[in-house]
Amino acid sequence: MSFKTLDDIGDLNGKTVLVREDLNVPMADGKVTDDTRLRATVATLSELADKGAKVLVLAHFGRPKGQPSEEFSLKKIAEPLAHVVGRPVSYIDWEGDKAAVAALAPGSIAILENTRFFGGEEKNDPAVVERFASLGDIYVNDAFSAAHRAHASTEGLAKVLPAYAGRAMEAELKALQKALGEPERPVAAVVGGAKVSTKLDVLKHLVTKVDHLIIGGGMANTFLAARGVNVGKSLCEHDLTGTAEEILDNADKAGCTVHLPYDVVVSKEFATNPPSLRTCNVHEVAADEMILDVGPAAVEALADALKTCRTLVWNGPMGAFETEPFDAATVALAKTAAALTKEGSLVSVAGGGDTVAALNHAGVAADFSYVSTAGGAFLEWMEGKELPGVAALEA
């Protein structure tokens, strides 16, 4: 796809730029507990301010359901953002917004109040779009994580103002294009997580796009059950075994190799280092045991498969990685992917909340080619769906 970036914007001195960012950060006791999303804004906000623009940040925070409230005010984000960006960030509420914007000096940055305080934001109401647009000359979307929503601040504004991708959005779109748009083959995808039902569309789409589909997590149990394996007390959606069979059949037709674990780590209880812990062949799982991770022999085989690939897309852990020792398969495979990436033989793109946590746990997130913090948007992209916020930027 083709889209305009900050490189395509002309003279910005004195222009007002509306920048859609994702400031929906976790907070506890009035403090930001993870500033990853704030750090992602730095490149775009700093560049625009350095070029003399008045930078107005648009963002949502929580789910205020169209009603202003102190709980969901972005006022509390101004100081943490200023700390991360390394320059002053002011806050402007929706009452005196036009006068406050007019008073801003070129090169300054301000956060506008929560876009979702307007009921029409999530409905992409033209009146709300116009309200936002009246404050600026140019629109920049830098929030890929909100791009799967056709909201006033993510899609509507791109239709009424000159629209560009910010640096974070640009990096994300280029990484995704490398991963599934025009990838270097062979391509592998790792899809893990608890339930097949949450990733049906992803799996159906990927078998037509990749050469190797590695299925882990609880969802692998549903596929094992579809193959006639008794998975004991494991998490398993038995009502979806027919759908799993259909996905396996479609993979065969598309020439996609599906990798399911053939040895697994099991236990009678889900706890840290339980006494009943053992590794066995998938056909040896007892009726009172749960599959909680992929076994070491299967992980070694998966690592060998990755070594034959040039591109990897990863979403979801291989096992119950939050609890030791059921993190072993995720950590081992992540380290293999990271090593291959560092040596230059693999382009690795990962995304989704659990995935980011798992890669951080393995200590290799920084070694992947690209790690997306987007959840729903990354998943919908893996499903092959058009993202409204991205489509609106196409040149």
N, C-alpha and C positions, 0 to 999 in steps of 0.2 A: 504494500500500500504506500501511497505517497501523501505526505503531510508537511505543512510548514512548521518550522521551528523558530527559535529566537534569532537564528542567523538570518532569517528572512524579513525581520522587522527593521524598518528604517530608523530615522532619528527619533529617539524617545524623550528627548529633553522636554520636560514640562508636560508630557502626555500622562494620562491616568490609565493604568493597566489593572484590569480585574484579573486576579490570579486564583483559580480554583485549586485549593490544596486539600489534603486530608489531614485535619488536625484532631481527628477523633481518637485521641490518645487515652490509655487507661490512667485513672487517677485514684489515689487513696489518701484520705486526710488532707485534701487540698493540694497534694503534690503529684506531679506526673511520675508514674512508676516505670514507664518505658518511653524514651524520647525518639525511638527509631523514625517515626513518621515526621517528627519535627526536623530531624537531621536531613531527611529527604528533601525538604523545602529549600535548604540553604543555597544550592547552586543557582536556582531560578530567581529567588528573591534578591540575592546579592547582586547578580548580574543586572537585573532590571533597575535596581536602585543605583548601582554604579553608573548606569547609562543615563541617569537623570530623570527616571520615571517616578511618578507618584504611584506607589505599589499598594493596591488594596487587596487584601486576602479574603477570599470567600471560602467558607467551609461550613460543614454541619458538625454538630456535637450531640451524640445521644439521639434519643427519640422523643422530642418534646411535643409531637403530635400537633404542630401548627400553633402552639401557644407559647408566648414568651415566659421564661421562668429563670430564677437565679441558678437553679440546679444545672441547667443546660446552657448557661451563658458562656460565650467564648472570652469574656473579659478575663477569666482566670488563666487563659492560655497566653495572653500577651507577654507576660513576664518570662515564662519558660521559653517561649519562642525567641524573645530578644536575647536570652542567655545563649541559646544555640546558634542564632544567626550572628551574634556578636555586634549588634547595633540596636538602637532604640526601636521598639515596636509600640505604637499607640493603639488604643482601642476606640472604635466609633460605634455607637449604638444606632438603631434605625430611626431614632427621633430626629436628631439634627444632622443627619448624615450628609446632605448636600453642602451645607455651610462648613461642616468639619472637613470634608474632602477638599473644598475650595481653599481652605486655609492651610492645607498641607504644603510643605516645601518640596521642590523636586529632590528626588533621592531619598525620600522618607518612606517608611513602611507602616501600614496600619491594618489591623484586623477589623473587619466588619462583623457585626453580630451574627449569630447562628442563622444560616439560611433557612433552616427548618422552623423558625419562628413564624414563617409565612406558610399558611396551609396550602398555598398554591405551588410551593417549591417542588414537592414530590409529584404534583400533577402536571408539572411543566406549564403552568398557567401563563399565557401570554402577558397578562398584566404584571405578574411577578417578574417575568423576563425583562419587561420594559422598565420596571422599577430598578432592577439591578443594572441594566444597560445604561440608564440615564446617568450613572455615576462615573462611567469610564469611556475611554476611546478605543481600547484594544482589549481582547479577551485571550487569556492564556490558561489552558487546562494542564495542570501538573499532577492530577490526582487519578492515576490509573485505577486505583482501588475503588473509586466511585464511578468508573466509566461504564459499568454495566447497568447504570440507572439513567433513564431518560428524564432527568430532572431539569428545572429551570437553570440551575447553576452548572450543570454538567453537559447539557445538550442544547437547551434553548438559547443560551447566550452565544453559542458558536454560530447560530443562524443569523444573528442580528448585528454582530460586531466582527471586525477582522479577527480571525481565530488562529491560534498557534499552539503547538505543543511545547510545554516547559521541558527543562532538562531531564527531570525524573521520568516524565511521560515518554520523552524521546528515547531514553535509555531502555525503558521497559519495552516499548514497541520494537526497537531494533533487536533486543534479546529474544523476544517472542517470535519475530520473523525468522531469526536464525534457528530457533528450536523446532518450529513446526511449519512455518510459512514456506521457507526455501532451505530446508536443512541439508547438511551433508550426511549422506547415508553410509552405513546403516544407522537407523534411529532406534533408541530404546526408550521406553517409558516405564517408570516405576509408579504404580498406583497402589497406595495402601490406605488404611483407615478401618473403621469398625464395620461399616455396613455397605453392602453392594448398592442398596436402594438410594444412597446419597450420591453415588457416582455412576449410575447406570448410563447416563448420556455420555459421560466422559469415556467409559469403557467401549461403548458402541462406536463412538467417533474414532478413538485411538486405534482400534484394530484395522481401520482402513488407512491409517496414516503412518504407523510405525512398523518396524521389522521385528522388534522384540517387545512384548508386553509382560512386565514382571508384576505379578499381583501378590500383595502381602497384607498383613493386618488381619483383622477379623473377617474381612470380605473374602479372603482366600479360602476360608472354611466353607463358604457357600459354594464355591467352585469345586472344592474337593468333594463335597457332598453330592454335587451334580455328577461327579465322576464315580460315584458309588462308594466313597470312603466314609467310614463311620467316624464322625468327629467328636463323639462323646458328649460332654457337657459344654463344648466350645460355643462361643457366640456364633450363630449361624442362622441365616434367613432361609429356612427350608422351603418356604413358599416361593422363593425366587430361583430355585435350582433349574427350573425350566428356562428362565431368562438367561441364566449362566450358560446353560447348554447352547442356547441360541448364539450368544456372544462367542463361545468357543468355535461353533460351526462357521460363523462369519469370519473369524480369524483365519481358519483353515482356508476358506475361499480366497481371502485377501493375501495369503502368504505371510501372515503374521504369526510368529512363534510365541505362544503363551507359556510363561514359566510359572508353575505352581510348586510349592515346597514339597520335597519328597522325604525330608526328615524334619522333625519339628521338636520344639521344646514344650513339654507339657507339665502340668501340675494339677493336683486335686483341689488346690486353693490358690486364689489370686492374692499373693502377698510377697513381700521382699524376701528373696532367697528361701522359699518354703522347703520343708523337709522332703516333700513328695516330688520335688523337681527331678525330671529326667529327660533325656533326649531319645527319641525313637523314630522309626519309620512311620509314615502317615497311616499305614495299614495296621499299626500296632497300638493305636490310641485306645485306652480302656474306656468303658462306658462312664466311669466317674471322673475322667480327666478332661482338662481344658487345654487346647492349643493356645499358647501365649506368645510364641515367637517362631521364626523360621530357624531351622537347625543349621549347624556349621557346615555340613557337607553341601547342602543346597546353596548356602551363601557363597561358598567357594566356587561352585558351578556358575552362579550368577555373576560373580566377579570376572570369571573367564569370559562370559558372554559380553559383559561391558567392555572388555579389552578389545573386542572385535568391532565395537561401535564407534561412531564419530560424533554422535549427538545424543544427549540424554535430557529427558524431561521428567521431573520428579514431583509427585504430590502424594503425601501421606507416608506414615511410618510402616516398617515391616512387621512390628510387633507392638506389645504394650510397653513402649519405650520409657514411659515415665517411671516404671517400677523395675529395679534391677532384680535379676539379670536379664529381663526380657527386652533390654535395649541392645543386646549384643549384635543381632543381625542388622539392625538399622545403622548402628555405629560402624560396623565392619564394612558394609556396602557403601556407606557414605564416604568412608576413608578411601576406599578403592576409587570411587568416582572423583574425589578431590585430587588424588595422586595423578590420575590420568589427565585431569584438567590442567594441573600444574606442569605436566610434561608436554602439554600442547597437543595431545592426541584426541581430546574429547571436549566438546562444547557442552557445558552442563547448566541447565536452567531449572530452578526449583521454585515452588511457590505454595502458599497456604500457611495458615497459622501453625498447625501441628508440625508441618514440614520444617518451617523456620526454627521452631523450638528444637526439633530433633537434630537438625544440622548444627545448631549452636551447642547442643548437648554433646555432639560428637566432636565439636571443636573445629569444624571444617567449613562453616558457612562462608568465610572470607575466601576460601579457595575455589568455590564454585564460580563459573563464569558470570552467573547472575542469580540473585535470590530475590524473589518478589515477595513483598509483605502483603500483597493483595490477597484476599480470601475469595469472596464470591466472584469478583471479576476474573481472577486467574482461573477459577474452575469453569466459568462460562466460556472463557477463551479455549480451554482444553476440550470443551464440548463442541467447539466449532461454531459457536454462536456469534452473531455480530454484536459488538458492544456499542450502544448508542453514542456514548461520549467520545469514542474513538472514531466512529463513522462520521461524526459531525466535523472532525478535523481534516478529513480527507481533502486533498487539494484537487 
